[in-house]
Amino acid sequence: IRSFTKTPFYRVIGNFKLQEKPFTAEWRAVEGSKYYNSPVLYKENGFKKKEDAERLIAELTAEPAGPVTVTGIEKKKENKNAPLLYNLAELQNDCSKYFKISPDETLRIVQELYEKKMTTYPRTDARVLSTAVAKEIHKNIGGLRNYALAAPFAKEVLEQGTYKNIAKTRYVNDKQITDHYAIIPTGQGFSALRSLSPASAKVYEVIARRFLSIFYPPAISQKVSLTVLVKSQQLPQGERFFASFKVLTQEGYLGVSRPSFFSSKKEEKEEKNGEEEEFSCDEAFLKVLQTMKKGEQLPLHSLSIKEGETSPPKRYNSGSLILTMENAGQFIEDEELRAQIKGSGIGTSATRAEILKKLVTIEYLALNKKTQTITPTLMGEMIYDVVSDSIRPLLNPALTASWEKGLTGVAEGTITSGEYMDKLDDFVRRRTNIVKQLHNQSILYQQFDAIAGFYQKKETAPAVKKAGTAKKRTEKKENAEG
């Protein structure tokens, strides 16, 4: 993020009309374009320089203007099923996004709900139910008729019997459960509802809504994609513009999953960081689109330039970091080792929040409580550099996976516990001896000097305080050397 350099780019947008209804389409340098694979492009849908975008517009609007023709139209129905149920990591991620609460606070809340018999066991990695639970699931649903926010949906599920075939769906899978199934409401304990804090009540609501969602049909949307060819005297082969339109035709599970604490869909989209599907047109315009045919000609109203710039990678927040720990295998190249860590990742559902909390407490990481954004501290970066320069395998999830693989071998009897401990002992001794012989203080000094400036706050205090700050910086430098 620090070394990221923003790159500007310029997209050409066509403004067209369809039966007097305006719409926009984006130019792309696809095969057949004058600019196909051109070095002046930034990807296929933009230019590195504004002058090149202006040149394309001039070429396309040169007199006499050529025809604007619909050369492609694709109509597609899309079904989107309810997401899998919550495990602890998914719940911690959503609570970080929706309520800006930390993973350890989410664990505390869901533990409280469990102790009050309102939800099932929280420390789980599974996102599905067992077949045994699926057979009795009507009891959980029935109990939710006593919960005002879910009562209408629970009644509807029971009346329509949509729960009866749940065992045949992706939401039930015994093979994906190790110790505990997903976090769901028990349908009991509502006497404790009034004693819950506002945050706890919201967490319970999202669990209940996610649970009831799986008994509802998919959300169905209609999507229409258009390809428009614009020709001109200077570009007789033409250039293509692309547009896609989407409208929600059947709400399905979305009507259940939308929490009551979002006052509007706009607020919901903001809280979910824009992750929800955006439906780009109304039903009236969709009907007009569906009457269109290939070869139909359209009026071109204007061409314009839309300026943008590349963005650095997003910082982790407390929830996304928990999910990344759970899915640490994605960073391992070796397929066998990747499979080894798939079931556990870094830490477990019971320990990940505590690992993160500890790193914040010892000030290796900084947590913004208001946004839940996580950043390193100066000490944290130095720790990283020290480890990277001495025992780099400690920073690689593949090391965790290899020791997990060894433990599995001991459990299965393919190697003895003595062999395992010998390998571990050898690793520790060998690496310790390497560190003792490093004498890499000068490199650490250079790394400290390179990053320290990024952590200095703007000083407005007297010179005496500045001297104190310099002293602390020297002490940190000495600590790094040590």
C-alpha positions as CSV (number, residue, x, y, z in Angstrom):
1,I,0.0,0.0,0.0
2,R,2.8,2.4,0.9
3,S,4.8,1.8,-2.3
4,F,1.6,1.9,-4.5
5,T,1.7,4.5,-7.3
6,K,-1.7,5.7,-8.6
7,T,-2.1,5.4,-12.4
8,P,-4.6,7.6,-14.1
9,F,-6.7,6.2,-17.0
10,Y,-9.3,7.5,-19.3
11,R,-12.4,5.6,-20.5
12,V,-14.6,6.6,-23.4
13,I,-18.3,6.4,-22.6
14,G,-21.1,6.5,-25.2
15,N,-24.4,8.1,-24.4
16,F,-27.2,6.5,-26.5
17,K,-31.0,6.5,-26.6
18,L,-33.4,3.6,-26.8
19,Q,-37.0,4.6,-27.5
20,E,-36.2,8.0,-25.9
21,K,-34.7,6.4,-22.8
22,P,-31.0,7.3,-22.4
23,F,-28.4,4.8,-21.4
24,T,-24.6,4.6,-21.4
25,A,-22.2,2.0,-22.8
26,E,-18.4,1.7,-22.3
27,W,-15.9,1.4,-25.2
28,R,-13.5,-1.5,-25.2
29,A,-10.6,-2.3,-27.5
30,V,-11.8,-5.8,-28.4
31,E,-10.6,-7.7,-31.5
32,G,-11.4,-5.8,-34.6
33,S,-10.8,-2.4,-32.9
34,K,-8.1,0.0,-34.3
35,Y,-6.7,0.0,-30.8
36,Y,-6.7,-3.7,-30.2
37,N,-3.5,-4.6,-28.2
38,S,-2.2,-1.0,-28.7
39,P,0.5,0.2,-26.3
40,V,-1.5,3.4,-25.6
41,L,-4.1,1.4,-23.7
42,Y,-4.6,0.9,-20.0
43,K,-6.2,-2.5,-20.0
44,E,-8.8,-2.9,-22.8
45,N,-11.2,-0.3,-21.7
46,G,-9.1,2.9,-21.2
47,F,-6.2,5.0,-22.3
48,K,-3.1,6.0,-20.4
49,K,-3.3,9.5,-21.8
50,K,-6.3,11.8,-22.1
51,E,-5.2,12.9,-25.6
52,D,-5.6,9.4,-26.9
53,A,-9.2,9.2,-25.5
54,E,-9.9,12.6,-27.2
55,R,-8.5,11.3,-30.5
56,L,-10.8,8.3,-30.4
57,I,-13.8,10.6,-29.8
58,A,-12.7,12.8,-32.7
59,E,-12.4,9.8,-35.0
60,L,-15.8,8.5,-34.1
61,T,-17.6,11.8,-34.4
62,A,-16.0,12.8,-37.7
63,E,-18.5,14.0,-40.4
64,P,-20.3,12.3,-41.9
65,A,-21.2,10.2,-39.0
66,G,-21.7,6.5,-39.6
67,P,-24.5,4.2,-38.4
68,V,-24.9,3.1,-34.7
69,T,-26.0,-0.6,-34.7
70,V,-26.8,-3.1,-32.1
71,T,-24.6,-6.1,-33.1
72,G,-25.1,-8.2,-30.0
73,I,-27.8,-8.8,-27.5
74,E,-27.7,-11.4,-24.8
75,K,-30.6,-12.1,-22.3
76,K,-29.9,-14.2,-19.3
77,K,-31.7,-15.2,-16.1
78,E,-29.5,-15.3,-13.0
79,N,-30.3,-17.3,-9.8
80,K,-28.5,-16.5,-6.6
81,N,-29.0,-18.8,-3.6
82,A,-28.8,-17.8,0.0
83,P,-25.3,-18.0,1.4
84,L,-24.1,-20.9,3.6
85,L,-24.8,-20.6,7.3
86,Y,-22.5,-18.7,9.7
87,N,-19.4,-20.2,11.2
88,L,-17.5,-18.1,13.7
89,A,-15.1,-16.5,11.2
90,E,-18.0,-15.5,8.8
91,L,-19.9,-14.0,11.7
92,Q,-16.9,-12.1,13.0
93,N,-16.3,-10.7,9.5
94,D,-20.0,-9.5,9.1
95,C,-20.0,-8.0,12.6
96,S,-16.8,-6.1,11.8
97,K,-18.5,-4.7,8.7
98,Y,-22.0,-4.0,10.0
99,F,-21.4,-3.0,13.6
100,K,-17.7,-2.2,13.6
101,I,-17.1,-4.6,16.5
102,S,-13.9,-6.6,16.9
103,P,-13.7,-10.4,16.5
104,D,-13.1,-11.0,20.2
105,E,-16.2,-8.8,21.0
106,T,-18.3,-10.9,18.5
107,L,-17.1,-14.1,20.2
108,R,-18.0,-12.7,23.6
109,I,-21.5,-11.8,22.3
110,V,-22.1,-15.1,20.6
111,Q,-20.8,-17.0,23.6
112,E,-23.4,-15.0,25.7
113,L,-26.1,-16.0,23.3
114,Y,-25.1,-19.7,23.5
115,E,-25.0,-19.6,27.4
116,K,-28.5,-18.1,27.3
117,K,-29.5,-21.0,25.1
118,M,-30.5,-18.7,22.2
119,T,-27.9,-20.0,19.6
120,T,-25.8,-23.2,19.1
121,Y,-22.1,-23.6,20.0
122,P,-20.1,-20.7,18.6
123,R,-16.6,-22.0,18.2
124,T,-17.2,-23.8,14.9
125,D,-15.6,-23.8,11.5
126,A,-18.5,-25.5,9.8
127,R,-21.1,-23.6,7.7
128,V,-23.5,-26.4,7.2
129,L,-25.9,-28.6,9.3
130,S,-25.6,-32.3,10.0
131,T,-28.3,-34.7,8.7
132,A,-29.3,-35.4,12.3
133,V,-30.0,-31.7,13.0
134,A,-31.8,-31.4,9.7
135,K,-34.4,-34.0,10.7
136,E,-35.3,-31.9,13.8
137,I,-34.9,-28.4,12.2
138,H,-38.6,-27.7,12.4
139,K,-38.2,-27.2,16.1
140,N,-35.7,-24.4,15.7
141,I,-38.0,-22.8,13.1
142,G,-41.1,-23.2,15.2
143,G,-39.4,-21.5,18.1
144,L,-38.6,-18.4,16.0
145,R,-42.4,-17.7,15.8
146,N,-41.8,-16.2,19.2
147,Y,-39.2,-13.8,17.9
148,A,-41.0,-10.7,16.4
149,L,-38.4,-9.9,13.8
150,A,-38.5,-13.4,12.3
151,A,-42.0,-14.6,13.2
152,P,-43.6,-13.9,9.7
153,F,-40.8,-15.8,7.9
154,A,-40.8,-18.7,10.4
155,K,-44.5,-19.1,10.0
156,E,-44.2,-19.0,6.2
157,V,-41.5,-21.7,6.1
158,L,-43.5,-24.0,8.4
159,E,-46.8,-23.5,6.4
160,Q,-45.1,-24.1,3.0
161,G,-43.0,-27.0,4.3
162,T,-39.8,-25.7,2.6
163,Y,-37.7,-27.1,5.4
164,K,-38.6,-30.7,4.6
165,N,-36.1,-31.2,1.8
166,I,-33.3,-29.2,3.4
167,A,-31.2,-32.4,3.9
168,K,-30.9,-32.7,0.1
169,T,-29.4,-29.3,-0.3
170,R,-25.8,-27.8,0.0
171,Y,-26.7,-26.6,3.5
172,V,-26.5,-30.1,5.0
173,N,-23.3,-32.0,4.7
174,D,-21.9,-34.4,7.3
175,K,-18.5,-34.5,5.6
176,Q,-17.9,-30.8,6.2
177,I,-18.5,-31.0,9.9
178,T,-15.6,-31.8,12.3
179,D,-16.8,-31.2,15.9
180,H,-19.7,-28.7,15.6
181,Y,-22.2,-27.7,12.9
182,A,-23.0,-24.0,11.9
183,I,-24.2,-21.3,14.3
184,I,-28.0,-21.2,14.2
185,P,-30.8,-20.0,16.5
186,T,-32.1,-22.7,18.8
187,G,-35.6,-21.2,18.8
188,Q,-35.4,-21.0,22.6
189,G,-34.3,-18.6,25.4
190,F,-36.4,-15.6,24.4
191,S,-37.0,-14.7,28.0
192,A,-33.4,-13.4,27.9
193,L,-34.1,-11.2,24.8
194,R,-34.9,-8.1,26.8
195,S,-31.7,-8.3,28.8
196,L,-29.5,-8.3,25.7
197,S,-27.4,-5.2,24.8
198,P,-28.3,-3.5,21.5
199,A,-25.2,-5.1,19.9
200,S,-26.1,-8.6,21.1
201,A,-29.6,-8.2,19.8
202,K,-28.3,-7.2,16.4
203,V,-25.9,-10.2,16.3
204,Y,-28.8,-12.5,17.2
205,E,-30.9,-11.0,14.4
206,V,-28.3,-11.6,11.7
207,I,-27.9,-15.2,12.8
208,A,-31.6,-15.8,12.8
209,R,-32.1,-14.1,9.3
210,R,-29.1,-16.1,7.8
211,F,-30.7,-19.3,9.2
212,L,-34.2,-18.6,7.8
213,S,-32.8,-17.5,4.4
214,I,-31.7,-21.1,3.5
215,F,-35.4,-22.2,3.4
216,Y,-36.3,-19.5,0.8
217,P,-36.0,-19.7,-3.0
218,P,-33.1,-18.0,-4.8
219,A,-33.2,-14.3,-5.7
220,I,-33.8,-14.1,-9.5
221,S,-32.6,-11.3,-11.7
222,Q,-32.9,-10.7,-15.4
223,K,-29.7,-9.5,-17.2
224,V,-29.4,-8.0,-20.7
225,S,-26.0,-7.4,-22.3
226,L,-25.7,-5.1,-25.3
227,T,-23.0,-4.6,-27.9
228,V,-23.3,-1.4,-29.9
229,L,-21.1,-0.8,-33.0
230,V,-20.3,2.8,-33.9
231,K,-18.8,3.6,-37.3
232,S,-17.5,6.8,-38.8
233,Q,-15.7,8.0,-41.9
234,Q,-12.3,7.7,-40.2
235,L,-13.2,4.3,-38.6
236,P,-15.2,2.4,-41.2
237,Q,-14.6,-0.9,-39.3
238,G,-16.2,0.6,-36.3
239,E,-15.6,0.5,-32.5
240,R,-17.7,-1.5,-30.1
241,F,-19.4,-0.2,-26.9
242,F,-20.7,-2.5,-24.2
243,A,-23.5,-2.1,-21.7
244,S,-25.2,-4.5,-19.3
245,F,-28.5,-4.1,-17.4
246,K,-29.8,-6.0,-14.5
247,V,-33.1,-6.0,-12.6
248,L,-34.3,-8.0,-9.7
249,T,-37.4,-9.9,-10.8
250,Q,-37.9,-12.1,-7.7
251,E,-36.6,-11.1,-4.3
252,G,-36.4,-14.7,-2.9
253,Y,-34.3,-15.0,0.2
254,L,-33.2,-11.3,0.0
255,G,-36.4,-10.3,1.7
256,V,-35.6,-12.4,4.7
257,S,-31.8,-11.6,5.0
258,R,-32.1,-7.8,5.0
259,P,-31.7,-6.8,8.7
260,S,-34.2,-4.4,10.3
261,F,-31.4,-2.1,11.5
262,F,-30.7,-0.9,8.0
263,S,-33.1,2.0,7.4
264,S,-32.6,1.9,3.7
265,K,-31.1,-0.2,0.9
266,K,-28.6,2.6,0.3
267,E,-27.5,2.4,4.0
268,E,-27.3,-1.4,3.7
269,K,-25.0,-1.1,0.7
270,E,-22.7,1.4,2.4
271,E,-22.5,-0.8,5.5
272,K,-21.7,-3.9,3.4
273,N,-19.0,-1.9,1.6
274,G,-20.9,-2.0,-1.7
275,E,-20.7,-5.8,-1.8
276,E,-24.4,-6.3,-2.5
277,E,-25.6,-6.8,-6.1
278,E,-26.4,-3.5,-7.8
279,F,-29.5,-3.6,-10.0
280,S,-28.9,-1.1,-12.8
281,C,-32.3,-0.5,-14.4
282,D,-36.1,-0.6,-13.7
283,E,-38.5,-3.1,-15.0
284,A,-40.0,-0.7,-17.6
285,F,-36.6,-0.2,-19.2
286,L,-35.9,-3.9,-19.0
287,K,-39.1,-4.6,-21.0
288,V,-37.9,-2.1,-23.7
289,L,-34.6,-3.9,-23.8
290,Q,-36.2,-7.3,-24.3
291,T,-38.0,-6.1,-27.4
292,M,-34.7,-5.1,-29.0
293,K,-33.3,-7.1,-32.0
294,K,-29.9,-7.5,-33.5
295,G,-29.3,-5.0,-36.3
296,E,-31.5,-2.3,-34.8
297,Q,-30.1,1.2,-35.1
298,L,-29.8,3.7,-32.3
299,P,-29.2,7.4,-32.0
300,L,-25.8,8.4,-30.5
301,H,-26.3,11.4,-28.3
302,S,-22.7,12.1,-27.3
303,L,-19.3,10.6,-26.4
304,S,-17.6,11.6,-23.2
305,I,-14.4,10.8,-21.2
306,K,-14.5,9.3,-17.7
307,E,-11.3,9.8,-15.8
308,G,-10.3,7.2,-13.1
309,E,-7.2,6.1,-11.3
310,T,-6.0,2.8,-9.9
311,S,-6.5,2.1,-6.2
312,P,-4.0,0.5,-3.8
313,P,-5.0,-2.8,-2.1
314,K,-7.5,-2.4,0.7
315,R,-6.3,-2.6,4.2
316,Y,-7.5,-5.5,6.3
317,N,-10.2,-4.9,8.8
318,S,-10.5,-7.1,11.9
319,G,-13.1,-9.3,10.1
320,S,-11.4,-9.7,6.8
321,L,-8.1,-10.6,8.6
322,I,-9.9,-13.4,10.5
323,L,-11.3,-14.8,7.2
324,T,-7.8,-14.6,5.7
325,M,-6.4,-16.5,8.7
326,E,-9.1,-19.2,8.2
327,N,-8.2,-19.4,4.5
328,A,-4.4,-19.2,4.8
329,G,-4.0,-22.1,2.5
330,Q,-4.6,-19.8,-0.5
331,F,-1.0,-18.5,0.0
332,I,0.6,-21.9,-0.2
333,E,1.8,-23.0,-3.6
334,D,2.3,-26.7,-2.8
335,E,-1.0,-28.5,-3.5
336,E,-0.5,-31.2,-0.8
337,L,0.4,-28.7,1.9
338,R,-2.4,-26.4,0.8
339,A,-4.9,-29.3,1.4
340,Q,-3.3,-30.0,4.8
341,I,-4.1,-26.5,6.1
342,K,-7.5,-26.2,4.4
343,G,-9.4,-27.6,7.4
344,S,-7.7,-25.3,10.0
345,G,-5.9,-22.4,8.5
346,I,-3.9,-20.2,11.0
347,G,-5.3,-20.6,14.5
348,T,-8.7,-22.1,15.1
349,S,-12.2,-20.6,15.3
350,A,-11.6,-20.5,19.1
351,T,-8.2,-18.8,19.0
352,R,-8.1,-16.4,16.0
353,A,-9.8,-13.5,17.8
354,E,-7.4,-13.9,20.7
355,I,-4.4,-14.0,18.5
356,L,-5.5,-10.8,16.9
357,K,-6.3,-9.2,20.2
358,K,-2.8,-10.1,21.6
359,L,-1.0,-8.6,18.6
360,V,-3.0,-5.3,19.2
361,T,-2.3,-5.5,23.0
362,I,1.5,-5.9,22.6
363,E,1.4,-3.1,20.0
364,Y,2.6,-5.0,16.9
365,L,-0.7,-4.0,15.2
366,A,-2.9,-1.0,15.6
367,L,-6.7,-1.4,15.5
368,N,-9.0,1.6,14.8
369,K,-12.0,0.8,17.0
370,K,-14.3,3.1,15.0
371,T,-13.6,1.5,11.5
372,Q,-12.0,-1.8,12.7
373,T,-9.2,-1.1,10.2
374,I,-5.9,-2.8,11.1
375,T,-2.4,-1.3,10.4
376,P,1.1,-2.3,11.5
377,T,3.0,-0.3,14.2
378,L,6.6,0.6,13.9
379,M,7.5,-2.1,16.3
380,G,5.3,-4.6,14.3
381,E,7.1,-3.8,11.1
382,M,10.5,-4.1,12.8
383,I,9.5,-7.5,14.2
384,Y,8.5,-8.6,10.7
385,D,11.9,-7.4,9.3
386,V,13.8,-9.1,12.1
387,V,12.0,-12.5,11.5
388,S,12.2,-12.1,7.7
389,D,16.0,-11.5,7.8
390,S,16.6,-14.5,10.2
391,I,14.0,-17.2,10.1
392,R,11.8,-16.4,7.1
393,P,9.9,-19.8,7.1
394,L,8.2,-18.5,10.3
395,L,6.3,-16.0,8.1
396,N,5.0,-18.7,5.7
397,P,1.8,-20.6,6.3
398,A,3.5,-23.6,4.5
399,L,5.5,-24.1,7.7
400,T,2.3,-24.5,9.7
401,A,1.0,-26.8,7.1
402,S,4.1,-29.0,7.1
403,W,4.0,-29.5,10.9
404,E,0.2,-30.2,10.7
405,K,1.0,-32.8,8.0
406,G,3.6,-34.4,10.4
407,L,1.0,-34.5,13.2
408,T,-1.5,-36.1,10.9
409,G,1.2,-38.7,10.0
410,V,1.7,-39.4,13.8
411,A,-2.1,-39.8,14.2
412,E,-2.3,-42.1,11.3
413,G,0.8,-44.1,12.2
414,T,2.8,-43.3,9.1
415,I,5.6,-41.8,11.3
416,T,6.4,-42.1,15.0
417,S,6.1,-39.3,17.5
418,G,9.9,-39.7,18.0
419,E,10.6,-39.0,14.3
420,Y,8.3,-36.0,14.4
421,M,10.0,-34.6,17.5
422,D,13.5,-35.2,16.0
423,K,12.5,-33.2,12.9
424,L,11.1,-30.4,15.1
425,D,14.2,-30.4,17.3
426,D,16.5,-30.3,14.3
427,F,14.6,-27.3,12.9
428,V,14.8,-25.3,16.1
429,R,18.5,-26.0,16.7
430,R,19.5,-25.4,13.1
431,R,17.6,-22.1,12.8
432,T,18.7,-20.9,16.3
433,N,22.4,-21.4,15.4
434,I,21.9,-19.6,12.1
435,V,20.4,-16.6,13.9
436,K,23.3,-16.6,16.5
437,Q,25.8,-16.3,13.6
438,L,23.9,-13.6,11.6
439,H,25.4,-10.3,12.9
440,N,23.0,-8.4,10.7
441,Q,22.5,-5.3,12.9
442,S,23.6,-2.9,10.1
443,I,20.8,-4.3,7.8
444,L,18.3,-3.8,10.6
445,Y,19.4,-0.2,11.1
446,Q,18.9,0.5,7.4
447,Q,15.4,-1.1,7.5
448,F,14.5,0.9,10.6
449,D,15.6,4.1,9.0
450,A,13.7,3.3,5.9
451,I,10.4,2.9,7.7
452,A,10.6,5.0,10.9
453,G,9.6,8.2,9.0
454,F,6.2,6.7,8.1
455,Y,5.3,6.5,11.8
456,Q,6.4,9.9,13.0
457,K,3.5,12.1,14.0
458,K,3.4,15.8,13.2
459,E,5.0,17.6,16.1
460,T,3.5,20.8,17.4
461,A,5.0,20.5,20.9
462,P,8.0,22.4,22.2
463,A,11.6,21.4,21.2
464,V,12.0,19.6,24.6
465,K,9.3,17.1,23.6
466,K,11.0,16.6,20.2
467,A,14.2,15.7,22.0
468,G,12.3,13.2,24.1
469,T,10.8,11.7,20.9
470,A,14.3,11.4,19.4
471,K,15.5,9.6,22.6
472,K,12.6,7.1,22.3
473,R,13.5,6.6,18.6
474,T,17.1,5.8,19.6
475,E,15.9,3.4,22.3
476,K,13.7,1.6,19.7
477,K,16.7,1.4,17.4
478,E,18.8,-0.2,20.2
479,N,15.9,-2.6,20.9
480,A,15.9,-3.5,17.2
481,E,19.6,-4.2,17.3
482,G,19.1,-6.4,20.4
